[in-house]
């Protein structure tokens, strides 16, 4: 007889309670997830609204908050990527974008941005691969082949770049831009016949275009094939007798033939031609000068041609600007300065002339002139921060440190938000001025601000680390900053010297010696500071005789210092 099973109430109650708890937990989890999603949606759409309103800082914060809630969301990563690009931080942009591309490969704009940023960072192989995949997945977008060809060219894959351009040509048809690009690539591959054929194809397809026979003639001329060049030029003239660039080509032909008089006659004929406007004449003369430069001929031949044009158009400031540039290329600085000065007097709004004058003044260390130019330009171009920057330098060189400081602080207010690197440079200059005034705490605060805006500001990193080492403060941080300088510019003797000195101050004389010797091998300025440091480091490495030799050498090179004299006299290291 079978036994009846007993009902175990405790077990059933326990199972029911577990089920109830699980249900509550799941419901709680779902509720929490829903809350998080609502919060995410709120901040995301708030970020979009703030961006649309131009409140970029607040929008960036909103999107960052979204990422903290859901780090897998591709749309948020794309928005943050665009912000990092605006902040000129492409490395950070690509870092934040990569997971979005992997998570949402169907999103064309994400992948396109990834390829574009890779190319801007010089990651041409990665960019080419990204474009190659885009071409495969989005064949309807013809322009992708052009971007692929460009990335392949930069990556050195010239043959594949030509293949990509051929695919594009099949889809959009033959045009000058594509044919000329293929001509250049074939030339790089040293395949002149294929290169020339690209131009011939254009001339055949567009028989009534004079510019193609002119290009063919120029190519023949480059190879020294004078007869073929002349035939092409004559054909172009038959197609369009009024084409002004025929004159340039014929002038080049006469130059190559050794007939300089005929060459100048051609150009003069164009310059006195009343049917040609001044812009065309300037273009003709510019091409002629370029040809003279390329063939390494004396560009002074063009001076009297410019003077002919200036006589015809004495009020043309662009012409004077060009002539000044030509004179500058001939190292006729006073004559060039006269032309640029005339332009600023005739048209004070001509920024290029002011910049030319400023560059000349800086090159000549004429800081009074720098002050004059920058002061004038700050009124003429109040939103151009570069004039504040160079005015600050001029005051600094004149040892007017307070005026320099005031100038940089004023300049900070005109730097646009999208140029954080320039703001970093301004704070770097401010730090250097405070150092000169021996106000080190203010100097360090300025350097900290500089690094907030550009953590790779190599000049600030070097100066900051060097001054910390002189004060024997925060030496581990000084070492890290100096090491970063070496990573950024491994062949810079000044930065290598700083790195050596940081090790010296820490008592690591072996590493100090390695880096100071490396610095000396890279030095092109014959710096007596490096030589004196080498002596100091040699002494602490137990090489006293060699140390004295280096101290004497530093003195012979022009270093004037009582401490250096004392080192030589006592033949031992003395701390300054």
C-alpha positions as CSV (number, residue, x, y, z in Angstrom):
1,X,0.0,0.0,0.0
2,X,1.5,3.3,-1.1
3,X,2.2,6.1,1.4
4,X,0.7,9.5,1.1
5,X,3.0,12.4,0.6
6,X,2.9,14.9,3.3
7,X,2.5,18.6,2.3
8,X,5.5,20.6,3.5
9,X,4.1,24.0,4.1
10,X,7.5,25.5,5.1
11,X,9.0,24.6,1.7
12,X,6.2,26.1,-0.3
13,X,6.2,29.3,1.8
14,X,10.0,29.6,1.3
15,X,9.7,29.2,-2.4
16,X,6.9,31.7,-2.6
17,X,8.9,34.2,-0.6
18,X,12.0,33.7,-2.9
19,X,9.7,34.2,-5.9
20,X,8.2,37.3,-4.3
21,X,11.7,38.8,-3.4
22,X,13.0,38.0,-7.0
23,X,9.9,39.7,-8.5
24,X,10.4,42.8,-6.2
25,X,14.2,42.9,-7.2
26,X,13.4,42.7,-10.9
27,X,10.8,45.3,-10.5
28,X,13.2,47.5,-8.5
29,X,15.9,47.0,-11.1
30,X,13.5,47.8,-14.0
31,X,12.4,51.0,-12.1
32,X,16.0,52.0,-11.5
33,X,16.9,51.4,-15.1
34,X,13.9,53.5,-16.2
35,X,15.0,56.3,-13.9
36,X,18.5,56.2,-15.3
37,X,17.2,56.2,-18.8
38,X,15.0,59.3,-18.1
39,X,17.9,61.0,-16.5
40,X,20.1,60.2,-19.5
41,X,17.4,61.4,-22.0
42,X,17.0,64.6,-20.0
43,X,20.8,65.5,-20.0
44,X,21.2,64.4,-23.7
45,X,18.4,66.6,-25.0
46,X,19.5,69.4,-22.7
47,X,23.0,69.1,-24.1
48,X,21.6,69.4,-27.7
49,X,19.6,72.5,-26.7
50,X,22.6,74.1,-25.0
51,X,24.8,73.4,-28.0
52,X,22.2,74.9,-30.4
53,X,22.1,78.0,-28.1
54,X,25.9,78.4,-28.3
55,X,26.4,77.5,-24.6
56,X,29.2,75.0,-25.4
57,X,30.7,74.6,-21.9
58,X,27.4,73.7,-20.4
59,X,26.6,71.4,-23.3
60,X,29.9,69.6,-22.9
61,X,29.1,69.1,-19.2
62,X,25.7,67.7,-20.0
63,X,27.1,65.2,-22.5
64,X,29.8,64.2,-20.1
65,X,27.1,63.5,-17.5
66,X,25.3,61.3,-20.1
67,X,28.5,59.3,-20.6
68,X,28.8,58.7,-16.9
69,X,25.3,57.3,-16.9
70,X,25.8,55.2,-20.0
71,X,29.3,54.8,-21.3
72,X,28.1,52.6,-24.2
73,X,25.9,55.2,-25.9
74,X,27.4,56.0,-29.3
75,X,25.5,59.3,-29.9
76,X,26.9,60.8,-26.8
77,X,30.4,59.7,-27.7
78,X,30.0,61.3,-31.1
79,X,28.9,64.6,-29.6
80,X,31.9,64.6,-27.2
81,X,34.2,63.8,-30.0
82,X,33.1,66.9,-31.9
83,X,33.7,69.0,-28.8
84,X,37.3,67.6,-28.4
85,X,38.0,68.4,-32.0
86,X,36.8,72.0,-31.3
87,X,39.2,72.1,-28.3
88,X,42.0,70.9,-30.6
89,X,42.4,67.6,-28.8
90,X,42.2,65.1,-31.7
91,X,43.8,62.3,-29.7
92,X,41.1,62.6,-27.1
93,X,38.5,62.9,-29.8
94,X,39.5,59.6,-31.5
95,X,39.8,57.9,-28.1
96,X,36.2,58.7,-27.2
97,X,34.8,58.0,-30.7
98,X,36.4,54.6,-31.3
99,X,33.9,52.6,-29.1
100,X,31.0,54.4,-30.9
101,X,32.3,53.3,-34.3
102,X,32.6,49.7,-33.0
103,X,29.2,49.8,-31.4
104,X,27.3,51.4,-34.3
105,X,29.1,50.5,-37.5
106,X,25.9,51.4,-39.4
107,X,26.4,55.1,-38.6
108,X,28.2,56.6,-41.6
109,X,29.0,59.9,-39.8
110,X,30.7,58.2,-36.9
111,X,33.0,56.2,-39.2
112,X,33.6,59.2,-41.4
113,X,34.7,61.3,-38.4
114,X,36.9,58.5,-37.2
115,X,38.7,58.3,-40.6
116,X,39.0,62.0,-40.9
117,X,40.5,62.4,-37.4
118,X,42.9,59.5,-38.0
119,X,44.1,61.3,-41.1
120,X,44.5,64.6,-39.3
121,X,46.7,62.8,-36.6
122,X,48.9,61.4,-39.3
123,X,47.6,57.9,-38.8
124,X,47.4,57.4,-42.6
125,X,47.4,53.7,-42.6
126,X,44.4,53.5,-40.2
127,X,42.6,56.3,-42.1
128,X,43.1,54.4,-45.4
129,X,41.7,51.2,-43.9
130,X,38.7,53.1,-42.5
131,X,38.0,54.8,-45.9
132,X,38.5,51.4,-47.6
133,X,35.8,49.9,-45.4
134,X,33.5,52.9,-46.0
135,X,33.9,52.6,-49.8
136,X,32.8,48.9,-49.5
137,X,29.9,49.6,-47.2
138,X,28.6,52.8,-48.8
139,X,29.3,52.4,-52.5
140,X,26.8,55.0,-53.4
141,X,29.0,57.8,-51.9
142,X,31.4,58.4,-54.8
143,X,33.5,61.0,-53.0
144,X,34.8,58.4,-50.6
145,X,37.2,57.2,-53.3
146,X,38.8,60.6,-53.3
147,X,39.4,60.5,-49.5
148,X,40.7,57.0,-49.8
149,X,43.1,58.0,-52.5
150,X,44.4,60.9,-50.4
151,X,44.9,58.7,-47.3
152,X,46.7,56.1,-49.4
153,X,48.9,58.8,-51.0
154,X,49.8,60.0,-47.5
155,X,50.5,56.4,-46.4
156,X,52.9,56.0,-49.4
157,X,50.6,53.5,-51.2
158,X,50.7,55.4,-54.5
159,X,49.7,52.6,-56.8
160,X,46.5,51.9,-54.7
161,X,45.8,55.7,-54.6
162,X,45.8,55.7,-58.4
163,X,43.4,52.7,-58.4
164,X,41.0,54.6,-56.2
165,X,41.2,57.7,-58.4
166,X,40.5,55.5,-61.5
167,X,37.4,54.1,-59.7
168,X,36.2,57.6,-59.0
169,X,36.9,58.7,-62.6
170,X,34.8,55.8,-63.9
171,X,31.9,57.0,-61.7
172,X,32.1,60.8,-62.2
173,X,33.8,61.0,-65.5
174,X,37.1,62.6,-66.5
175,X,38.0,66.0,-65.1
176,X,41.0,68.2,-64.7
177,X,41.4,67.7,-61.0
178,X,41.5,63.9,-61.1
179,X,43.8,63.8,-64.2
180,X,46.2,66.3,-62.7
181,X,46.3,64.3,-59.4
182,X,47.0,61.1,-61.3
183,X,49.7,63.0,-63.3
184,X,51.4,63.9,-60.0
185,X,51.2,60.4,-58.6
186,X,52.6,58.8,-61.8
187,X,55.4,61.4,-61.6
188,X,56.1,60.3,-58.0
189,X,56.3,56.7,-59.2
190,X,58.7,57.9,-62.0
191,X,56.4,56.7,-64.7
192,X,56.6,59.8,-67.0
193,X,54.8,58.2,-70.0
194,X,51.7,57.4,-67.9
195,X,51.8,60.8,-66.3
196,X,52.0,62.6,-69.7
197,X,49.1,60.4,-71.0
198,X,46.8,61.9,-68.3
199,X,47.3,65.4,-69.8
200,X,46.9,64.1,-73.3
201,X,43.6,62.5,-72.4
202,X,42.3,65.9,-71.2
203,X,43.6,67.6,-74.4
204,X,41.8,65.0,-76.5
205,X,38.5,65.2,-74.6
206,X,38.5,69.0,-74.5
207,X,40.1,70.0,-77.9
208,X,38.9,73.6,-77.6
209,X,40.5,74.2,-74.2
210,X,43.8,76.1,-74.7
211,X,45.1,75.4,-71.2
212,X,45.7,71.7,-71.8
213,X,48.2,72.2,-74.7
214,X,49.8,74.9,-72.5
215,X,50.2,72.4,-69.7
216,X,51.6,69.8,-72.1
217,X,54.0,72.4,-73.4
218,X,55.1,73.3,-69.9
219,X,55.7,69.6,-69.2
220,X,57.8,69.3,-72.4
221,X,59.7,72.4,-71.3
222,X,60.5,70.9,-67.9
223,X,62.1,67.9,-69.7
224,X,64.1,70.2,-72.0
225,X,62.1,69.2,-75.1
226,X,62.0,72.7,-76.6
227,X,60.6,71.9,-80.1
228,X,57.7,69.8,-78.7
229,X,57.0,72.6,-76.2
230,X,56.8,75.2,-78.9
231,X,54.5,73.1,-81.0
232,X,52.1,72.8,-78.0
233,X,52.2,76.5,-77.3
234,X,51.5,77.3,-80.9
235,X,48.5,75.0,-80.9
236,X,47.2,76.7,-77.7
237,X,47.5,80.0,-79.5
238,X,45.5,78.8,-82.4
239,X,42.7,77.7,-80.1
240,X,42.6,80.9,-78.1
241,X,44.8,83.8,-79.3
242,X,43.7,86.0,-76.4
243,X,44.8,83.5,-73.7
244,X,47.1,85.6,-71.5
245,X,49.0,82.6,-70.1
246,X,50.3,81.8,-73.7
247,X,52.5,84.9,-73.1
248,X,53.9,83.4,-69.9
249,X,54.6,80.1,-71.6
250,X,56.3,81.8,-74.5
251,X,58.4,83.9,-72.0
252,X,59.4,80.7,-70.3
253,X,60.2,79.1,-73.6
254,X,62.5,82.0,-74.5
255,X,64.1,81.8,-71.1
256,X,64.8,78.1,-71.6
257,X,66.2,78.9,-75.1
258,X,68.6,81.4,-73.6
259,X,66.9,84.4,-75.2
260,X,66.2,86.6,-72.2
261,X,65.4,89.7,-74.2
262,X,62.6,87.9,-76.1
263,X,61.3,86.6,-72.8
264,X,61.1,90.0,-71.2
265,X,59.6,91.4,-74.4
266,X,56.7,88.9,-74.2
267,X,56.0,89.9,-70.6
268,X,56.3,93.6,-71.3
269,X,53.8,93.2,-74.2
270,X,51.3,91.7,-71.7
271,X,51.9,94.4,-69.1
272,X,51.2,97.3,-71.5
273,X,48.2,95.6,-73.1
274,X,45.3,97.8,-72.3
275,X,42.8,95.0,-72.9
276,X,44.2,93.1,-69.9
277,X,43.0,94.0,-66.4
278,X,45.5,94.5,-63.6
279,X,44.7,91.2,-61.9
280,X,45.5,89.3,-65.1
281,X,48.7,91.2,-65.5
282,X,49.7,90.5,-61.9
283,X,48.9,86.8,-62.5
284,X,51.1,86.7,-65.6
285,X,54.0,88.4,-63.8
286,X,53.6,86.1,-60.8
287,X,53.8,83.0,-63.0
288,X,56.9,84.4,-64.7
289,X,58.6,85.0,-61.3
290,X,57.7,81.5,-60.2
291,X,59.2,80.1,-63.3
292,X,62.4,82.2,-62.7
293,X,62.5,80.8,-59.1
294,X,62.0,77.2,-60.2
295,X,64.7,77.4,-62.8
296,X,67.0,79.1,-60.2
297,X,67.4,82.2,-62.3
298,X,67.9,85.8,-61.1
299,X,64.5,87.1,-60.0
300,X,65.8,90.7,-60.2
301,X,65.0,90.4,-63.9
302,X,61.4,90.9,-62.8
303,X,61.9,94.1,-60.8
304,X,61.7,96.6,-63.7
305,X,58.6,94.7,-64.9
306,X,57.0,95.4,-61.5
307,X,58.0,99.0,-61.8
308,X,56.3,99.2,-65.2
309,X,53.1,97.9,-63.6
310,X,53.4,100.3,-60.7
311,X,53.7,103.3,-63.0
312,X,50.4,102.2,-64.6
313,X,48.7,101.5,-61.3
314,X,50.3,103.7,-58.6
315,X,47.3,103.3,-56.2
316,X,47.2,99.5,-56.3
317,X,48.2,98.4,-52.8
318,X,48.1,94.7,-53.7
319,X,50.7,95.3,-56.4
320,X,53.0,97.2,-53.9
321,X,52.6,94.3,-51.4
322,X,53.7,91.8,-54.1
323,X,56.6,93.9,-55.1
324,X,57.7,94.2,-51.4
325,X,57.6,90.5,-51.2
326,X,59.8,90.1,-54.3
327,X,62.3,92.6,-52.9
328,X,62.3,90.8,-49.6
329,X,63.1,87.5,-51.4
330,X,66.1,89.4,-52.9
331,X,67.1,90.5,-49.3
332,X,66.5,94.2,-50.3
333,X,65.0,94.8,-46.9
334,X,65.0,98.6,-46.9
335,X,63.3,98.8,-50.3
336,X,60.8,96.1,-49.2
337,X,60.0,98.0,-46.0
338,X,59.4,101.1,-48.0
339,X,56.7,99.3,-50.1
340,X,55.0,97.8,-47.1
341,X,55.0,101.1,-45.3
342,X,53.4,102.8,-48.3
343,X,50.7,100.2,-48.2
344,X,49.9,100.8,-44.5
345,X,49.7,104.5,-45.1
346,X,47.5,104.2,-48.2
347,X,45.3,101.5,-46.7
348,X,45.7,101.0,-42.9
349,X,43.3,98.0,-43.0
350,X,45.8,96.0,-45.1
351,X,46.7,93.5,-42.4
352,X,49.3,91.6,-44.6
353,X,51.5,94.7,-44.9
354,X,51.5,95.2,-41.1
355,X,52.4,91.6,-40.6
356,X,55.3,91.9,-43.0
357,X,56.6,95.0,-41.2
358,X,56.2,93.2,-37.9
359,X,58.1,90.2,-39.0
360,X,60.9,92.4,-40.3
361,X,61.1,94.3,-37.0
362,X,61.2,91.1,-35.0
363,X,63.9,89.6,-37.2
364,X,66.0,92.8,-36.7
365,X,65.3,92.9,-32.9
366,X,64.0,96.4,-33.4
367,X,61.7,96.4,-30.4
368,X,60.8,100.1,-30.6
369,X,59.4,99.4,-34.1
370,X,57.6,96.3,-32.8
371,X,55.9,98.5,-30.1
372,X,54.9,101.1,-32.8
373,X,53.4,98.4,-35.1
374,X,51.6,96.4,-32.4
375,X,50.2,99.5,-30.7
376,X,48.8,100.7,-34.1
377,X,47.4,97.3,-35.0
378,X,45.7,96.8,-31.6
379,X,43.5,99.7,-32.5
380,X,43.1,98.7,-36.2
381,X,42.4,95.0,-35.4
382,X,41.2,94.9,-31.8
383,X,40.2,91.2,-32.0
384,X,43.6,90.0,-33.2
385,X,45.5,88.6,-30.2
386,X,48.8,88.2,-32.0
387,X,49.6,91.9,-31.6
388,X,49.2,91.6,-27.8
389,X,51.6,88.6,-27.9
390,X,54.4,90.4,-29.8
391,X,53.9,93.7,-27.9
392,X,54.4,91.7,-24.7
393,X,57.6,90.3,-26.1
394,X,58.8,93.7,-27.1
395,X,58.2,95.2,-23.6
396,X,59.9,92.1,-22.0
397,X,63.0,92.7,-24.2
398,X,63.0,96.3,-23.1
399,X,62.8,95.1,-19.5
400,X,59.5,96.9,-19.0
401,X,58.1,93.8,-17.2
402,X,55.0,95.4,-15.8
403,X,53.9,96.7,-19.2
404,X,54.5,93.3,-20.6
405,X,52.4,91.6,-17.9
406,X,49.6,94.1,-18.4
407,X,49.6,93.5,-22.2
408,X,49.4,89.7,-21.8
409,X,46.5,89.9,-19.2
410,X,44.7,92.3,-21.6
411,X,45.3,89.9,-24.5
412,X,43.7,87.0,-22.7
413,X,40.4,88.7,-23.1
414,X,40.5,88.8,-26.9
415,X,41.6,85.1,-27.5
416,X,38.7,83.2,-28.9
417,X,37.5,80.1,-26.9
418,X,38.3,77.8,-29.8
419,X,42.0,78.7,-29.5
420,X,43.1,77.2,-26.2
421,X,46.7,76.7,-27.3
422,X,47.2,80.4,-27.8
423,X,45.7,81.1,-24.3
424,X,48.3,78.5,-23.0
425,X,51.1,80.4,-24.7
426,X,49.9,83.7,-23.1
427,X,49.9,82.2,-19.6
428,X,53.4,80.7,-20.4
429,X,54.7,84.2,-21.1
430,X,53.0,85.5,-17.9
431,X,54.8,82.8,-16.0
432,X,58.2,83.7,-17.5
433,X,57.6,87.4,-16.6
434,X,56.8,86.5,-13.0
435,X,60.0,84.4,-12.9
436,X,62.0,87.4,-14.1
437,X,60.4,89.4,-11.3
438,X,61.4,86.6,-8.9
439,X,57.7,86.0,-8.0
440,X,57.9,82.3,-8.2
441,X,54.5,81.4,-6.7
442,X,52.7,83.6,-9.3
443,X,55.0,82.1,-12.0
444,X,54.0,78.5,-11.0
445,X,50.3,79.5,-10.9
446,X,50.6,80.9,-14.4
447,X,52.3,77.8,-15.7
448,X,49.5,75.6,-14.2
449,X,47.0,77.7,-16.1
450,X,49.0,77.3,-19.3
451,X,49.0,73.5,-18.9
452,X,45.2,73.5,-18.3
453,X,44.7,74.9,-21.8
454,X,47.5,72.8,-23.4
455,X,49.0,70.0,-21.5
456,X,51.6,69.5,-24.2
457,X,52.9,73.1,-24.2
458,X,56.5,72.0,-24.4
459,X,58.1,75.4,-23.6
460,X,56.0,75.7,-20.4
461,X,56.8,72.1,-19.4
462,X,60.5,72.8,-19.8
463,X,60.6,76.1,-18.0
464,X,58.4,74.9,-15.2
465,X,60.5,71.8,-14.6
466,X,63.8,73.7,-14.8
467,X,62.7,76.4,-12.3
468,X,61.4,73.7,-9.9
469,X,64.8,72.0,-10.2
470,X,66.6,75.2,-9.4
471,X,64.5,75.6,-6.3
472,X,64.7,71.9,-5.5
473,X,61.0,71.7,-5.2
474,X,58.6,68.9,-6.3
475,X,61.4,67.2,-8.2
476,X,59.5,64.1,-9.2
477,X,56.9,66.3,-11.0
478,X,59.8,68.3,-12.5
479,X,61.2,65.0,-13.8
480,X,57.8,63.9,-15.3
481,X,57.3,67.2,-17.1
482,X,60.9,67.2,-18.4
483,X,60.5,63.6,-19.6
484,X,57.3,64.7,-21.5
485,X,59.4,67.4,-23.2
486,X,61.9,64.7,-24.4
487,X,59.0,62.6,-25.7
488,X,57.6,65.5,-27.7
489,X,61.0,66.8,-29.0
490,X,63.7,64.2,-28.4
491,X,66.4,66.1,-30.3
492,X,66.0,69.5,-28.5
493,X,69.3,70.2,-26.8
494,X,67.7,72.7,-24.3
495,X,65.1,70.2,-23.1
496,X,67.8,67.4,-22.8
497,X,69.9,69.8,-20.7
498,X,66.9,70.4,-18.4
499,X,66.3,66.7,-18.0
500,X,69.9,66.2,-17.2
501,X,69.8,69.0,-14.6
502,X,66.7,67.5,-12.9
503,X,68.6,64.2,-12.5
504,X,71.6,66.2,-11.2
505,X,69.6,67.9,-8.5
506,X,68.1,64.6,-7.5
507,X,71.6,63.1,-7.1
508,X,71.3,60.7,-10.1
509,X,74.6,61.7,-11.6
510,X,74.9,58.7,-14.0
511,X,71.6,59.6,-15.8
512,X,72.5,63.3,-15.7
513,X,75.7,62.5,-17.6
514,X,74.0,60.4,-20.2
515,X,71.5,63.2,-21.0
516,X,73.9,66.2,-20.9
517,X,76.2,64.4,-23.3
518,X,73.2,63.7,-25.5
519,X,72.3,67.4,-25.3
520,X,75.8,68.5,-26.3
521,X,75.7,66.2,-29.3
522,X,72.4,67.9,-30.5
523,X,73.4,71.5,-29.6
524,X,73.7,73.8,-32.6
525,X,74.0,77.1,-30.6
526,X,77.3,76.5,-28.9
527,X,75.6,77.1,-25.5
528,X,78.1,77.8,-22.7
529,X,75.3,77.0,-20.2
530,X,75.3,73.4,-21.4
531,X,79.1,73.2,-21.2
532,X,79.1,74.5,-17.7
533,X,76.4,72.0,-16.7
534,X,78.5,69.3,-18.2
535,X,81.4,70.3,-16.0
536,X,79.2,70.3,-12.9
537,X,77.9,66.8,-13.8
538,X,81.4,65.4,-14.5
539,X,82.7,66.7,-11.2
540,X,79.9,64.9,-9.3
541,X,80.7,61.7,-11.3
542,X,84.2,61.8,-9.9
543,X,85.9,63.3,-13.0
544,X,87.3,66.5,-11.5
545,X,90.0,67.2,-14.2
546,X,87.5,66.9,-17.1
547,X,85.1,69.0,-15.1
548,X,87.6,71.9,-14.8
549,X,88.3,71.6,-18.6
550,X,84.6,72.1,-19.3
551,X,84.4,75.1,-16.9
552,X,87.3,76.7,-18.6
553,X,85.7,76.0,-22.0
554,X,82.5,77.7,-20.8
555,X,84.4,80.8,-19.7
556,X,86.2,80.9,-23.1
557,X,82.9,80.7,-24.9
558,X,81.8,83.9,-23.1
559,X,80.2,82.8,-19.8
560,X,80.8,85.6,-17.2
561,X,80.2,84.4,-13.6
562,X,82.0,84.8,-10.3
563,X,80.8,81.3,-9.3
564,X,82.3,79.9,-12.5
565,X,85.6,81.6,-11.8
566,X,85.5,80.2,-8.3
567,X,84.9,76.7,-9.6
568,X,87.9,77.0,-11.9
569,X,90.1,78.5,-9.1
570,X,89.2,76.0,-6.4
571,X,88.7,73.1,-8.9
572,X,85.5,71.9,-7.3
573,X,81.7,72.2,-7.8
574,X,80.2,75.2,-6.1
575,X,76.4,75.6,-6.0
576,X,75.1,79.0,-7.2
